[in-house]
Amino acid sequence: MKYMLLVCGDDTADASGMAPVEPWVEELGAERGVRLHGHRLRLPADAVTVRVRDGEVLRTDGPFAETKEYVAGYDILECDSLEEAVEAAAKHPVASIGAMEVRAFWDDEDTEGEIRRLDAELTAAAREHDIDRAMACYAPDVEVFHPVSGLEQRGIDALRKAEEWWWATLVGPVEREVLDFRVRVDESVAFSHALVRMRATLAGGESLDTTARVTTGYRAAGDKWQIVHQHTSVPFDAGIQGDQEGRS
């Protein structure tokens, strides 16, 4: 479960003896994988509080509440239990002079499931030769390293053109088999790594059977996820390359 760790400072406290935060970030992040990300916030004096009353926007410079304690930053943790999140919060250096508020995220979404369903859409689109269905999986500003052209395609129009050219070289349905699919989700962005096997018949009658490594980046757009980056690495035959260099 994910937890929001609100780092609450105290402007009357003496922070001169506080331990540095970097070791905590290193231990909880790089070593244990509990801390997903976080950031400091500017001081309350730089805040702007916004209210709307009777349709009028009321803007006030400064924090929402005048208090000696203020939110100085935040961290997103992923822990197995509240007790583990509390343990992580207690180790934060600011806990010795301020306070740490630990709050669980609402757990009512199956984000990984949504991304897996998105990948299943690509499989169905390939099988049905449905270019529109495939393109619906991508964001308008997508960037894709196309495995056939060997060039980066920027934007949905460029990707569609490259895919239409590629699909025109194939006859009948395309079998897309995902052999391995791993997903890492972090709030509004996610990444997947997969081994994808493609089998089809080329226009000339030859058979196509190739397996590639596909790395994909996703972004949450409103209530759905879209692909914003994709890189496909196809196998490289060193023996063939060596023969070609020997003939040159």
Beta strands, then each sheet from edge to edge (+ up, - down):
strand 1: 2-10
strand 2: 35-40
strand 3: 48-53
strand 4: 56-61
strand 5: 69-78
strand 6: 99-104
strand 7: 138-145
strand 8: 152-154
strand 9: 170-186
strand 10: 189-202
strand 11: 207-221
strand 12: 224-233
sheet 1: 2+ 5- 1+ 6-
sheet 2: 3+ 4-
sheet 3: 8+ 7- 12- 11+ 10- 9+
end
